[in-house]
């Protein structure tokens, strides 16, 4: 699958920033849940995008499910599973 196809197939996107320990924690939870449920996901570093940094810089990690903001800061695994179920 190409990178573009993988990005399109991702139901979950984690908006993150370099050096963010909460982002690493969020990605670990999302990766585990996505693998269990067979759902595509990807991480997007917002540092290279001025618009995303201005919008989300103070809230990362932001977890987006099916194009809608699901949560920010910490990921509740049960809630994420329910949203993807």
PyMOL commands that set and color helices and strands:
alter all, ss='L'
color gray80, all
select helices_A, chain A and resi 3-9+21-37+46-48+50-56+77-84
alter helices_A, ss='H'
color red, helices_A
select strands_A, chain A and resi 10-16+40-45+62-65+68-72
alter strands_A, ss='S'
color yellow, strands_A
deselect
rebuild
show_as cartoon
